[in-house]
Amino acid sequence: MNKIVTIAEARRAARGQIDSTDALALLSAVLEVDRAYLLAHPEQPLTGAQAGQYAAWLERCAAGEPLAYLLGRRAFYDRDFIVTPAVLIPRPETEHLLEAALDFARQHPGLTAVDVGTGSGALAVTLAARVPSARVYAVDVSPAALDVARRNAALHQATVTFFHGDLLQPLLERNLQVDLLLANLPYIATGDLPALVVTRYEPRLALDGGADGLDLVRRLLAQSPSVCRPGALLLLEIGAQQGAAALALAQAAFPQAASRILRDYAGHDRLIAIAT
């Protein structure tokens, strides 16, 4: 790599290695300035420390390490979230789940909600922050993930009660019930994982959904009738090809409910919505 001296040279060094938007994000973080500043001051010199940090991050990013882990944050919906390799990086497609949850929560003031497999806490924290009247629980089996989620709740001044445990077991043990259940559980089939780049850096625990990708969904649905009040809404994120299979599981678990597939803007299966 050529010696990096100015902002313009730093941007040129990234060409052909990483996306230009990602290069700007790295450079913004190193210099602690915004994107507009970088574009307006191409001849500004970098210090030796800044050039070294940028070159190191550029190399790691070019090797496939997610930008969010390098920066320690990821934008989701209307705010930034702390992320570490202990949690799955929040995806834009999960905003479909959040929007459906927010619509329901606004129509039911004072409801109780649970986010199962909360990870970074993006869903639970945003829901709690946007609908302060809601009582929000969040559950994860990973203590390290819960640490990140608690930091995000504090960062956004959101009131969330966190439980460590497997799926809905912490609520069952406490005889707690909810009006809204959110879950973005692992839904990638075990056999598909080795071929996916995402498994190189993101936690397998947050990706592996078992033989057909729906093992955790099955287990969650088996527990849900004991936790969901009459009139509750369940929103489960699924893989793009899992709609029919997941819908059948939902209808078996809640035979009297109205269950349907919700698709994303690309027309892919994205959510199972169960209105009990």
VEXTIBA-104524 format. One record per residue: chain; x negated, y, z negated of N, C-alpha, C in turn; residue in one letter; residue number from 1. Coordinates in steps of 0.02 Angstrom, whole numbers, plus 50000, padded with zeros to 5 digits. Layout:
BEGIN
['A', [X, Y, Z], [X, Y, Z], [X, Y, Z], 'a', NUM];
...
This chain:
BEGIN
['A', [49958, 49940, 50000], [50000, 50000, 50000], [49956, 50062, 50000], 'm', 1];
['A', [49974, 50111, 50043], [49938, 50174, 50044], [49945, 50211, 49979], 'n', 2];
['A', [49896, 50252, 49963], [49897, 50290, 49901], [49957, 50338, 49901], 'k', 3];
['A', [49994, 50338, 49847], [50053, 50380, 49840], [50033, 50445, 49805], 'i', 4];
['A', [50044, 50501, 49838], [50026, 50566, 49809], [50087, 50610, 49801], 'v', 5];
['A', [50132, 50611, 49850], [50189, 50655, 49847], [50254, 50615, 49850], 't', 6];
['A', [50310, 50650, 49839], [50376, 50618, 49845], [50387, 50590, 49914], 'i', 7];
['A', [50368, 50628, 49965], [50376, 50605, 50034], [50336, 50541, 50047], 'a', 8];
['A', [50276, 50538, 50021], [50234, 50479, 50030], [50262, 50419, 49991], 'e', 9];
['A', [50291, 50433, 49934], [50322, 50379, 49895], [50380, 50349, 49934], 'a', 10];
['A', [50419, 50391, 49966], [50475, 50366, 50006], [50451, 50327, 50066], 'r', 11];
['A', [50398, 50350, 50097], [50371, 50315, 50156], [50344, 50247, 50136], 'r', 12];
['A', [50315, 50242, 50076], [50286, 50179, 50053], [50339, 50124, 50047], 'a', 13];
['A', [50402, 50145, 50036], [50455, 50096, 50027], [50485, 50071, 50092], 'a', 14];
['A', [50472, 50105, 50146], [50503, 50086, 50210], [50483, 50016, 50230], 'r', 15];
['A', [50533, 49978, 50250], [50520, 49909, 50271], [50515, 49861, 50213], 'g', 16];
['A', [50518, 49887, 50151], [50513, 49843, 50092], [50579, 49839, 50055], 'q', 17];
['A', [50610, 49896, 50041], [50674, 49897, 50006], [50719, 49949, 50039], 'i', 18];
['A', [50782, 49947, 50022], [50831, 49994, 50047], [50812, 50065, 50026], 'd', 19];
['A', [50823, 50113, 50069], [50803, 50182, 50054], [50840, 50210, 49994], 's', 20];
['A', [50903, 50189, 49985], [50941, 50212, 49927], [50910, 50185, 49862], 't', 21];
['A', [50889, 50122, 49864], [50856, 50094, 49805], [50790, 50129, 49791], 'd', 22];
['A', [50753, 50146, 49844], [50690, 50182, 49836], [50701, 50249, 49803], 'a', 23];
['A', [50753, 50284, 49823], [50769, 50348, 49791], [50788, 50339, 49718], 'l', 24];
['A', [50824, 50286, 49703], [50843, 50273, 49634], [50782, 50259, 49590], 'a', 25];
['A', [50735, 50220, 49616], [50673, 50207, 49579], [50634, 50272, 49568], 'l', 26];
['A', [50628, 50311, 49620], [50590, 50373, 49616], [50623, 50423, 49569], 'l', 27];
['A', [50689, 50425, 49571], [50726, 50469, 49525], [50713, 50450, 49452], 's', 28];
['A', [50711, 50385, 49439], [50699, 50362, 49371], [50628, 50377, 49348], 'a', 29];
['A', [50581, 50368, 49393], [50510, 50380, 49376], [50499, 50454, 49361], 'v', 30];
['A', [50527, 50498, 49403], [50515, 50570, 49396], [50566, 50604, 49349], 'l', 31];
['A', [50619, 50566, 49332], [50672, 50592, 49289], [50705, 50654, 49320], 'e', 32];
['A', [50721, 50647, 49384], [50756, 50699, 49422], [50811, 50666, 49462], 'v', 33];
['A', [50858, 50706, 49490], [50911, 50675, 49529], [50892, 50670, 49603], 'd', 34];
['A', [50934, 50637, 49641], [50921, 50624, 49712], [50914, 50689, 49751], 'r', 35];
['A', [50956, 50737, 49735], [50954, 50801, 49771], [50886, 50835, 49762], 'a', 36];
['A', [50857, 50829, 49703], [50792, 50859, 49690], [50739, 50826, 49734], 'y', 37];
['A', [50742, 50760, 49739], [50692, 50724, 49780], [50696, 50747, 49853], 'l', 38];
['A', [50756, 50755, 49878], [50764, 50774, 49948], [50743, 50846, 49960], 'l', 39];
['A', [50748, 50887, 49909], [50731, 50958, 49916], [50657, 50973, 49904], 'a', 40];
['A', [50621, 50926, 49874], [50551, 50939, 49856], [50506, 50882, 49880], 'h', 41];
['A', [50503, 50868, 49944], [50464, 50811, 49969], [50389, 50817, 49957], 'p', 42];
['A', [50364, 50878, 49950], [50291, 50887, 49942], [50268, 50889, 49870], 'e', 43];
['A', [50315, 50880, 49823], [50295, 50882, 49753], [50249, 50822, 49738], 'q', 44];
['A', [50193, 50834, 49705], [50147, 50779, 49689], [50172, 50738, 49630], 'p', 45];
['A', [50153, 50675, 49630], [50165, 50631, 49574], [50102, 50629, 49531], 'l', 46];
['A', [50110, 50621, 49467], [50052, 50609, 49425], [50027, 50538, 49437], 't', 47];
['A', [49968, 50525, 49414], [49941, 50457, 49422], [49985, 50405, 49389], 'g', 48];
['A', [50011, 50422, 49329], [50054, 50375, 49293], [50119, 50363, 49331], 'a', 49];
['A', [50147, 50417, 49359], [50209, 50410, 49396], [50199, 50368, 49459], 'q', 50];
['A', [50145, 50381, 49494], [50131, 50342, 49555], [50121, 50268, 49539], 'a', 51];
['A', [50086, 50254, 49484], [50075, 50185, 49464], [50140, 50149, 49445], 'g', 52];
['A', [50183, 50184, 49407], [50247, 50155, 49388], [50290, 50141, 49448], 'q', 53];
['A', [50292, 50190, 49494], [50333, 50182, 49554], [50307, 50123, 49597], 'y', 54];
['A', [50242, 50119, 49606], [50213, 50065, 49647], [50229, 49997, 49616], 'a', 55];
['A', [50225, 49992, 49549], [50239, 49929, 49516], [50313, 49909, 49524], 'a', 56];
['A', [50357, 49958, 49515], [50429, 49944, 49523], [50446, 49927, 49595], 'w', 57];
['A', [50415, 49962, 49641], [50427, 49949, 49712], [50408, 49877, 49730], 'l', 58];
['A', [50352, 49854, 49705], [50330, 49786, 49718], [50379, 49735, 49689], 'e', 59];
['A', [50402, 49747, 49628], [50449, 49701, 49596], [50516, 49701, 49632], 'r', 60];
['A', [50539, 49759, 49652], [50602, 49765, 49688], [50597, 49730, 49756], 'c', 61];
['A', [50542, 49739, 49790], [50532, 49707, 49855], [50530, 49631, 49849], 'a', 62];
['A', [50508, 49606, 49791], [50506, 49534, 49779], [50574, 49505, 49762], 'a', 63];
['A', [50625, 49549, 49753], [50692, 49525, 49740], [50720, 49539, 49671], 'g', 64];
['A', [50679, 49567, 49626], [50705, 49582, 49559], [50759, 49636, 49565], 'e', 65];
['A', [50816, 49625, 49533], [50871, 49673, 49541], [50853, 49743, 49516], 'p', 66];
['A', [50874, 49791, 49553], [50861, 49861, 49535], [50889, 49876, 49466], 'l', 67];
['A', [50948, 49850, 49451], [50980, 49864, 49386], [50936, 49842, 49327], 'a', 68];
['A', [50901, 49786, 49334], [50858, 49763, 49280], [50796, 49807, 49274], 'y', 69];
['A', [50771, 49831, 49330], [50713, 49875, 49327], [50731, 49941, 49293], 'l', 70];
['A', [50789, 49968, 49310], [50810, 50032, 49283], [50843, 50025, 49214], 'l', 71];
['A', [50867, 49965, 49199], [50900, 49953, 49135], [50971, 49980, 49132], 'g', 72];
['A', [51000, 49990, 49191], [51069, 50017, 49191], [51102, 50000, 49258], 'r', 73];
['A', [51169, 50002, 49257], [51208, 49992, 49318], [51272, 50032, 49314], 'r', 74];
['A', [51290, 50066, 49367], [51354, 50103, 49370], [51411, 50053, 49380], 'a', 75];
['A', [51465, 50063, 49342], [51525, 50022, 49349], [51585, 50065, 49336], 'f', 76];
['A', [51630, 50068, 49383], [51691, 50109, 49379], [51672, 50182, 49369], 'y', 77];
['A', [51683, 50209, 49309], [51671, 50281, 49299], [51614, 50297, 49251], 'd', 78];
['A', [51570, 50248, 49239], [51515, 50260, 49191], [51457, 50212, 49204], 'r', 79];
['A', [51400, 50227, 49172], [51341, 50185, 49177], [51338, 50138, 49117], 'd', 80];
['A', [51313, 50077, 49130], [51307, 50028, 49076], [51235, 50004, 49070], 'f', 81];
['A', [51215, 49993, 49008], [51150, 49962, 48994], [51153, 49890, 49017], 'i', 82];
['A', [51103, 49868, 49054], [51099, 49797, 49073], [51028, 49772, 49060], 'v', 83];
['A', [51024, 49709, 49042], [50960, 49675, 49033], [50967, 49606, 49067], 't', 84];
['A', [50912, 49569, 49074], [50917, 49502, 49102], [50960, 49454, 49061], 'p', 85];
['A', [50984, 49475, 49003], [51028, 49433, 48963], [51100, 49434, 48988], 'a', 86];
['A', [51116, 49481, 49033], [51185, 49488, 49056], [51188, 49489, 49132], 'v', 87];
['A', [51245, 49467, 49158], [51258, 49473, 49229], [51265, 49547, 49246], 'l', 88];
['A', [51240, 49567, 49304], [51246, 49637, 49325], [51318, 49649, 49348], 'i', 89];
['A', [51352, 49699, 49322], [51422, 49712, 49343], [51426, 49725, 49418], 'p', 90];
['A', [51477, 49696, 49450], [51486, 49702, 49522], [51545, 49747, 49538], 'r', 91];
['A', [51542, 49782, 49595], [51598, 49824, 49615], [51664, 49786, 49621], 'p', 92];
['A', [51661, 49722, 49643], [51723, 49685, 49653], [51761, 49674, 49587], 'e', 93];
['A', [51725, 49675, 49531], [51758, 49666, 49467], [51800, 49727, 49448], 't', 94];
['A', [51790, 49782, 49482], [51831, 49841, 49469], [51904, 49829, 49488], 'e', 95];
['A', [51917, 49780, 49532], [51987, 49762, 49547], [52021, 49735, 49484], 'h', 96];
['A', [51986, 49694, 49447], [52013, 49667, 49384], [52026, 49723, 49335], 'l', 97];
['A', [51977, 49767, 49328], [51984, 49823, 49281], [52044, 49867, 49299], 'l', 98];
['A', [52052, 49883, 49363], [52107, 49927, 49383], [52175, 49895, 49367], 'e', 99];
['A', [52181, 49830, 49379], [52244, 49795, 49362], [52256, 49796, 49287], 'a', 100];
['A', [52202, 49788, 49248], [52208, 49790, 49175], [52228, 49859, 49151], 'a', 101];
['A', [52198, 49910, 49178], [52214, 49979, 49158], [52286, 49996, 49174], 'l', 102];
['A', [52310, 49975, 49232], [52380, 49988, 49250], [52428, 49956, 49199], 'd', 103];
['A', [52414, 49894, 49180], [52456, 49860, 49132], [52451, 49892, 49063], 'f', 104];
['A', [52391, 49909, 49042], [52380, 49938, 48976], [52415, 50006, 48969], 'a', 105];
['A', [52414, 50045, 49022], [52446, 50111, 49019], [52522, 50104, 49014], 'r', 106];
['A', [52549, 50050, 49039], [52621, 50038, 49035], [52642, 50007, 48969], 'q', 107];
['A', [52593, 49986, 48930], [52608, 49952, 48866], [52564, 49982, 48811], 'h', 108];
['A', [52580, 50043, 48790], [52539, 50076, 48739], [52534, 50034, 48675], 'p', 109];
['A', [52473, 50034, 48647], [52463, 49998, 48584], [52453, 49923, 48593], 'g', 110];
['A', [52444, 49900, 48653], [52435, 49828, 48664], [52369, 49803, 48635], 'l', 111];
['A', [52364, 49738, 48630], [52302, 49705, 48609], [52274, 49666, 48669], 't', 112];
['A', [52210, 49674, 48682], [52179, 49642, 48740], [52116, 49605, 48719], 'a', 113];
['A', [52098, 49555, 48759], [52034, 49520, 48748], [51999, 49511, 48815], 'v', 114];
['A', [51934, 49523, 48813], [51890, 49513, 48871], [51848, 49451, 48855], 'd', 115];
['A', [51860, 49398, 48891], [51827, 49334, 48877], [51766, 49326, 48922], 'v', 116];
['A', [51708, 49315, 48891], [51645, 49313, 48929], [51624, 49383, 48947], 'g', 117];
['A', [51620, 49425, 48896], [51614, 49498, 48907], [51548, 49519, 48939], 't', 118];
['A', [51494, 49481, 48928], [51429, 49500, 48958], [51407, 49568, 48935], 'g', 119];
['A', [51397, 49615, 48981], [51375, 49682, 48964], [51429, 49723, 48929], 's', 120];
['A', [51491, 49697, 48929], [51546, 49733, 48898], [51579, 49783, 48945], 'g', 121];
['A', [51561, 49781, 49009], [51587, 49832, 49056], [51663, 49835, 49056], 'a', 122];
['A', [51696, 49777, 49057], [51769, 49777, 49058], [51798, 49801, 48992], 'l', 123];
['A', [51776, 49770, 48938], [51805, 49786, 48872], [51792, 49859, 48853], 'a', 124];
['A', [51732, 49882, 48865], [51714, 49950, 48845], [51752, 50002, 48887], 'v', 125];
['A', [51756, 49990, 48952], [51793, 50038, 48994], [51867, 50039, 48976], 't', 126];
['A', [51896, 49980, 48965], [51966, 49978, 48945], [51977, 50015, 48879], 'l', 127];
['A', [51935, 50003, 48830], [51942, 50036, 48765], [51932, 50111, 48771], 'a', 128];
['A', [51885, 50132, 48813], [51872, 50203, 48821], [51928, 50239, 48858], 'a', 129];
['A', [51956, 50205, 48908], [52008, 50236, 48949], [52077, 50232, 48918], 'r', 130];
['A', [52088, 50182, 48875], [52153, 50174, 48842], [52140, 50169, 48767], 'v', 131];
['A', [52129, 50225, 48734], [52110, 50223, 48662], [52163, 50192, 48617], 'p', 132];
['A', [52226, 50189, 48639], [52278, 50160, 48598], [52274, 50084, 48596], 's', 133];
['A', [52237, 50054, 48641], [52232, 49981, 48644], [52184, 49954, 48591], 'a', 134];
['A', [52201, 49897, 48565], [52154, 49860, 48522], [52119, 49810, 48566], 'r', 135];
['A', [52053, 49814, 48569], [52015, 49773, 48617], [51966, 49727, 48581], 'v', 136];
['A', [51972, 49662, 48596], [51924, 49613, 48574], [51880, 49593, 48633], 'y', 137];
['A', [51819, 49571, 48618], [51775, 49546, 48671], [51737, 49486, 48643], 'a', 138];
['A', [51732, 49434, 48683], [51702, 49371, 48662], [51646, 49351, 48710], 'v', 139];
['A', [51591, 49325, 48683], [51540, 49295, 48725], [51504, 49240, 48686], 'd', 140];
['A', [51483, 49189, 48722], [51447, 49134, 48690], [51373, 49151, 48680], 'v', 141];
['A', [51349, 49204, 48713], [51279, 49223, 48709], [51268, 49280, 48659], 's', 142];
['A', [51230, 49269, 48606], [51215, 49323, 48558], [51178, 49381, 48592], 'p', 143];
['A', [51133, 49365, 48639], [51095, 49418, 48673], [51141, 49462, 48715], 'a', 144];
['A', [51190, 49431, 48747], [51238, 49470, 48786], [51280, 49514, 48740], 'a', 145];
['A', [51300, 49489, 48684], [51339, 49529, 48636], [51300, 49589, 48611], 'l', 146];
['A', [51235, 49581, 48602], [51194, 49638, 48582], [51197, 49694, 48634], 'd', 147];
['A', [51194, 49675, 48698], [51198, 49725, 48751], [51267, 49757, 48752], 'v', 148];
['A', [51319, 49716, 48745], [51388, 49742, 48745], [51400, 49791, 48688], 'a', 149];
['A', [51373, 49775, 48630], [51381, 49821, 48572], [51345, 49887, 48585], 'r', 150];
['A', [51288, 49884, 48617], [51252, 49946, 48634], [51293, 49988, 48683], 'r', 151];
['A', [51326, 49955, 48730], [51367, 49993, 48777], [51429, 50022, 48744], 'n', 152];
['A', [51458, 49987, 48697], [51515, 50014, 48660], [51495, 50077, 48621], 'a', 153];
['A', [51436, 50073, 48590], [51411, 50132, 48553], [51395, 50189, 48601], 'a', 154];
['A', [51365, 50173, 48658], [51347, 50224, 48707], [51409, 50263, 48730], 'l', 155];
['A', [51464, 50228, 48740], [51524, 50260, 48767], [51576, 50274, 48713], 'h', 156];
['A', [51556, 50266, 48650], [51600, 50282, 48594], [51667, 50246, 48600], 'q', 157];
['A', [51664, 50183, 48618], [51724, 50142, 48627], [51731, 50095, 48568], 'a', 158];
['A', [51792, 50088, 48544], [51805, 50044, 48488], [51823, 49974, 48513], 't', 159];
['A', [51777, 49927, 48505], [51787, 49858, 48527], [51765, 49812, 48470], 'v', 160];
['A', [51804, 49760, 48457], [51786, 49710, 48407], [51755, 49651, 48444], 't', 161];
['A', [51692, 49636, 48428], [51656, 49583, 48463], [51655, 49519, 48422], 'f', 162];
['A', [51663, 49463, 48457], [51660, 49397, 48426], [51611, 49353, 48464], 'f', 163];
['A', [51571, 49317, 48427], [51527, 49267, 48457], [51562, 49201, 48457], 'h', 164];
['A', [51565, 49169, 48515], [51598, 49104, 48517], [51614, 49082, 48587], 'g', 165];
['A', [51642, 49024, 48593], [51658, 48993, 48657], [51729, 49010, 48678], 'd', 166];
['A', [51736, 49047, 48732], [51801, 49065, 48761], [51846, 49094, 48706], 'l', 167];
['A', [51906, 49066, 48697], [51954, 49095, 48650], [51949, 49066, 48579], 'l', 168];
['A', [51899, 49024, 48566], [51894, 48993, 48501], [51892, 49043, 48443], 'q', 169];
['A', [51856, 49099, 48448], [51857, 49146, 48392], [51926, 49174, 48377], 'p', 170];
['A', [51968, 49184, 48427], [52036, 49209, 48416], [52080, 49154, 48387], 'l', 171];
['A', [52071, 49093, 48411], [52110, 49037, 48384], [52095, 49026, 48310], 'l', 172];
['A', [52031, 49033, 48293], [52012, 49024, 48223], [52041, 49077, 48177], 'e', 173];
['A', [52055, 49136, 48205], [52080, 49192, 48165], [52155, 49203, 48175], 'r', 174];
['A', [52187, 49159, 48213], [52259, 49165, 48227], [52276, 49232, 48259], 'n', 175];
['A', [52233, 49255, 48304], [52245, 49319, 48338], [52280, 49306, 48405], 'l', 176];
['A', [52324, 49352, 48422], [52359, 49347, 48486], [52352, 49412, 48525], 'q', 177];
['A', [52360, 49407, 48591], [52348, 49465, 48634], [52405, 49473, 48685], 'v', 178];
['A', [52408, 49534, 48712], [52456, 49550, 48765], [52422, 49552, 48834], 'd', 179];
['A', [52356, 49554, 48834], [52318, 49559, 48896], [52254, 49520, 48889], 'l', 180];
['A', [52242, 49476, 48936], [52181, 49435, 48936], [52143, 49448, 49000], 'l', 181];
['A', [52080, 49467, 48994], [52036, 49479, 49051], [51980, 49427, 49049], 'l', 182];
['A', [51961, 49401, 49106], [51905, 49354, 49107], [51871, 49354, 49175], 'a', 183];
['A', [51807, 49371, 49174], [51764, 49362, 49233], [51714, 49309, 49213], 'n', 184];
['A', [51736, 49247, 49216], [51695, 49191, 49194], [51651, 49165, 49251], 'l', 185];
['A', [51599, 49126, 49235], [51558, 49096, 49288], [51602, 49055, 49335], 'p', 186];
['A', [51596, 49067, 49401], [51638, 49029, 49448], [51600, 49002, 49508], 'y', 187];
['A', [51535, 48999, 49503], [51495, 48969, 49557], [51486, 48894, 49543], 'i', 188];
['A', [51498, 48853, 49593], [51488, 48781, 49585], [51415, 48765, 49571], 'a', 189];
['A', [51403, 48719, 49525], [51335, 48702, 49505], [51291, 48685, 49565], 't', 190];
['A', [51318, 48647, 49612], [51279, 48627, 49670], [51259, 48683, 49716], 'g', 191];
['A', [51295, 48739, 49712], [51279, 48796, 49755], [51225, 48842, 49725], 'd', 192];
['A', [51212, 48835, 49662], [51167, 48881, 49628], [51095, 48882, 49655], 'l', 193];
['A', [51065, 48823, 49670], [50994, 48825, 49692], [50982, 48866, 49754], 'p', 194];
['A', [51032, 48873, 49797], [51022, 48909, 49860], [51034, 48984, 49853], 'a', 195];
['A', [51054, 49007, 49795], [51072, 49077, 49786], [51015, 49118, 49755], 'l', 196];
['A', [51000, 49175, 49785], [50948, 49219, 49759], [50965, 49244, 49689], 'v', 197];
['A', [51029, 49253, 49676], [51050, 49281, 49612], [51025, 49240, 49553], 'v', 198];
['A', [51015, 49175, 49563], [50994, 49132, 49507], [50922, 49142, 49488], 't', 199];
['A', [50883, 49178, 49530], [50813, 49189, 49513], [50805, 49237, 49454], 'r', 200];
['A', [50854, 49280, 49444], [50846, 49332, 49393], [50904, 49336, 49344], 'y', 201];
['A', [50965, 49323, 49367], [51022, 49331, 49323], [51035, 49267, 49284], 'e', 202];
['A', [51065, 49273, 49224], [51071, 49214, 49179], [51115, 49159, 49208], 'p', 203];
['A', [51089, 49100, 49210], [51128, 49042, 49236], [51192, 49032, 49196], 'r', 204];
['A', [51188, 49047, 49131], [51247, 49039, 49088], [51306, 49081, 49114], 'l', 205];
['A', [51291, 49137, 49147], [51344, 49181, 49172], [51363, 49165, 49244], 'a', 206];
['A', [51334, 49113, 49273], [51346, 49097, 49343], [51375, 49028, 49354], 'l', 207];
['A', [51355, 48979, 49314], [51371, 48909, 49326], [51442, 48892, 49303], 'd', 208];
['A', [51485, 48879, 49352], [51554, 48863, 49337], [51571, 48789, 49340], 'g', 209];
['A', [51520, 48746, 49341], [51533, 48675, 49342], [51539, 48648, 49413], 'g', 210];
['A', [51562, 48586, 49419], [51561, 48550, 49482], [51596, 48588, 49539], 'a', 211];
['A', [51655, 48616, 49524], [51691, 48652, 49577], [51696, 48727, 49562], 'd', 212];
['A', [51660, 48750, 49511], [51661, 48820, 49493], [51717, 48841, 49448], 'g', 213];
['A', [51762, 48795, 49431], [51822, 48814, 49393], [51827, 48780, 49324], 'l', 214];
['A', [51772, 48751, 49301], [51773, 48717, 49236], [51794, 48764, 49179], 'd', 215];
['A', [51764, 48823, 49177], [51780, 48869, 49122], [51851, 48897, 49129], 'l', 216];
['A', [51873, 48907, 49190], [51942, 48929, 49201], [51991, 48877, 49174], 'v', 217];
['A', [51978, 48813, 49187], [52021, 48760, 49160], [52024, 48763, 49084], 'r', 218];
['A', [51966, 48767, 49054], [51963, 48767, 48981], [51998, 48829, 48952], 'r', 219];
['A', [51987, 48887, 48984], [52019, 48948, 48961], [52095, 48943, 48966], 'l', 220];
['A', [52119, 48917, 49021], [52192, 48911, 49031], [52222, 48862, 48981], 'l', 221];
['A', [52185, 48811, 48962], [52210, 48764, 48912], [52219, 48797, 48844], 'a', 222];
['A', [52175, 48845, 48828], [52179, 48879, 48763], [52229, 48937, 48764], 'q', 223];
['A', [52240, 48966, 48822], [52275, 49030, 48826], [52347, 49031, 48799], 's', 224];
['A', [52388, 48978, 48810], [52456, 48982, 48785], [52461, 48994, 48709], 'p', 225];
['A', [52411, 48973, 48672], [52412, 48983, 48599], [52391, 49053, 48579], 's', 226];
['A', [52362, 49090, 48625], [52335, 49157, 48609], [52377, 49213, 48641], 'v', 227];
['A', [52409, 49198, 48697], [52446, 49250, 48734], [52518, 49256, 48710], 'c', 228];
['A', [52538, 49316, 48692], [52607, 49328, 48672], [52654, 49323, 48732], 'r', 229];
['A', [52719, 49313, 48720], [52767, 49317, 48775], [52762, 49385, 48810], 'p', 230];
['A', [52762, 49385, 48876], [52755, 49447, 48913], [52684, 49468, 48925], 'g', 231];
['A', [52636, 49427, 48904], [52566, 49443, 48914], [52546, 49437, 48988], 'a', 232];
['A', [52493, 49472, 49006], [52465, 49467, 49073], [52394, 49439, 49068], 'l', 233];
['A', [52379, 49389, 49109], [52312, 49362, 49113], [52284, 49380, 49181], 'l', 234];
['A', [52222, 49403, 49182], [52187, 49422, 49243], [52120, 49386, 49245], 'l', 235];
['A', [52112, 49342, 49293], [52052, 49300, 49298], [52018, 49313, 49365], 'l', 236];
['A', [51955, 49333, 49363], [51918, 49340, 49425], [51896, 49271, 49450], 'e', 237];
['A', [51900, 49262, 49517], [51883, 49198, 49547], [51840, 49209, 49609], 'i', 238];
['A', [51813, 49154, 49636], [51775, 49157, 49697], [51820, 49166, 49758], 'g', 239];
['A', [51790, 49188, 49813], [51828, 49206, 49872], [51867, 49148, 49903], 'a', 240];
['A', [51846, 49086, 49889], [51879, 49028, 49918], [51917, 48987, 49866], 'q', 241];
['A', [51927, 49015, 49806], [51955, 48975, 49752], [52028, 48990, 49737], 'q', 242];
['A', [52059, 49032, 49777], [52126, 49055, 49762], [52177, 48999, 49753], 'g', 243];
['A', [52182, 48955, 49801], [52232, 48902, 49799], [52221, 48856, 49739], 'a', 244];
['A', [52159, 48835, 49728], [52144, 48790, 49673], [52157, 48823, 49605], 'a', 245];
['A', [52135, 48886, 49598], [52144, 48922, 49535], [52218, 48936, 49523], 'a', 246];
['A', [52255, 48951, 49575], [52327, 48964, 49567], [52363, 48901, 49543], 'l', 247];
['A', [52344, 48843, 49569], [52374, 48780, 49546], [52360, 48768, 49472], 'a', 248];
['A', [52299, 48784, 49450], [52283, 48777, 49379], [52325, 48824, 49337], 'l', 249];
['A', [52334, 48885, 49360], [52374, 48934, 49323], [52446, 48912, 49318], 'a', 250];
['A', [52473, 48886, 49372], [52544, 48865, 49371], [52554, 48804, 49327], 'q', 251];
['A', [52503, 48761, 49322], [52509, 48703, 49278], [52506, 48724, 49205], 'a', 252];
['A', [52463, 48773, 49189], [52456, 48796, 49120], [52515, 48839, 49098], 'a', 253];
['A', [52543, 48877, 49144], [52600, 48922, 49129], [52655, 48910, 49180], 'f', 254];
['A', [52691, 48854, 49175], [52740, 48836, 49226], [52798, 48885, 49232], 'p', 255];
['A', [52813, 48922, 49180], [52869, 48969, 49182], [52847, 49040, 49201], 'q', 256];
['A', [52783, 49050, 49210], [52758, 49117, 49223], [52757, 49132, 49298], 'a', 257];
['A', [52751, 49196, 49314], [52742, 49218, 49383], [52667, 49224, 49396], 'a', 258];
['A', [52639, 49177, 49432], [52567, 49177, 49446], [52556, 49192, 49520], 's', 259];
['A', [52505, 49233, 49534], [52491, 49250, 49604], [52417, 49265, 49614], 'r', 260];
['A', [52397, 49262, 49677], [52329, 49279, 49696], [52327, 49353, 49716], 'i', 261];
['A', [52278, 49390, 49691], [52267, 49458, 49712], [52202, 49460, 49753], 'l', 262];
['A', [52205, 49493, 49810], [52147, 49496, 49854], [52112, 49563, 49850], 'r', 263];
['A', [52048, 49563, 49868], [52010, 49626, 49868], [52019, 49662, 49935], 'd', 264];
['A', [51984, 49718, 49942], [51993, 49759, 50002], [51970, 49723, 50065], 'y', 265];
['A', [51928, 49673, 50058], [51904, 49635, 50116], [51951, 49577, 50132], 'a', 266];
['A', [52004, 49569, 50093], [52051, 49515, 50105], [52033, 49449, 50073], 'g', 267];
['A', [51981, 49449, 50030], [51959, 49387, 49997], [51998, 49376, 49932], 'h', 268];
['A', [52010, 49313, 49915], [52038, 49297, 49849], [51993, 49328, 49796], 'd', 269];
['A', [52022, 49364, 49748], [51980, 49396, 49698], [52005, 49384, 49627], 'r', 270];
['A', [52071, 49385, 49618], [52099, 49377, 49551], [52157, 49329, 49551], 'l', 271];
['A', [52167, 49296, 49494], [52230, 49262, 49480], [52264, 49304, 49425], 'i', 272];
['A', [52325, 49325, 49439], [52365, 49363, 49391], [52422, 49319, 49367], 'a', 273];
['A', [52427, 49312, 49301], [52479, 49269, 49271], [52521, 49313, 49225], 'i', 274];
['A', [52583, 49326, 49244], [52629, 49366, 49203], [52674, 49318, 49166], 'a', 275];
['A', [52663, 49312, 49101], [52699, 49261, 49062], [52769, 49286, 49043], 't', 276];
